[in-house]
């Protein structure tokens, strides 16, 4: 949804994200990316990241985590 932001995280998995619609903001320690429809981003395990959808239309995307996502290995900021 528009204005959505999740807590930062330092996962134990690689995350491959493809944006299908809208804009996904991806913040890392080295900077911020605006990933648009048709674009992709790869975040490596052990790298701090925070995802959000700042635009009014929100964002629709597919994320693949290797190894698979689990609440025990995502290490979200508290």
NORMOLIN-V798431 format. One record per residue. N is the residue number from 0. PSI is psi in degrees with one decimal (999 if undefined). BURIAL is 1 if it has 16 or more other C-alpha atoms within 10 Angstrom, else 0. Layout:
n: (N;N)
psi: (PSI;PSI)
burial: (BURIAL;BURIAL)
This chain:
n: (0;1;2;3;4;5;6;7;8;9;10;11;12;13;14;15;16;17;18;19;20;21;22;23;24;25;26;27;28;29;30;31;32;33;34;35;36;37;38;39;40;41;42;43;44;45;46;47;48;49;50;51;52;53;54;55;56;57;58;59;60;61;62;63;64;65;66;67;68;69;70;71;72;73;74;75;76;77)
psi: (159.8;139.2;5.7;141.7;131.3;162.3;154.9;160.6;157.2;81.6;159.1;21.9;157.4;142.6;123.5;117.7;128.6;126.2;125.2;-34.4;143.5;-155.5;130.3;124.2;131.0;111.8;131.5;175.6;-24.1;-2.5;-174.2;134.5;143.8;107.1;119.5;167.8;132.2;-5.3;164.0;161.5;146.0;127.1;124.9;149.4;143.2;-6.4;129.5;137.5;149.7;132.5;145.5;165.6;91.2;-19.4;154.3;-31.4;-1.0;-153.9;144.1;127.9;164.5;130.2;133.7;126.9;132.3;120.1;174.3;148.3;143.1;148.6;-27.9;-20.3;2.4;-30.2;62.9;146.9;146.0;999)
burial: (0;0;0;0;0;0;0;1;1;1;1;1;1;1;1;0;1;1;1;1;1;1;1;1;1;1;1;1;0;0;0;0;0;1;1;1;1;0;0;1;1;0;1;1;1;0;0;1;1;1;1;1;1;1;0;0;0;1;1;1;1;0;0;0;1;0;0;0;1;0;0;0;0;1;1;1;0;0)
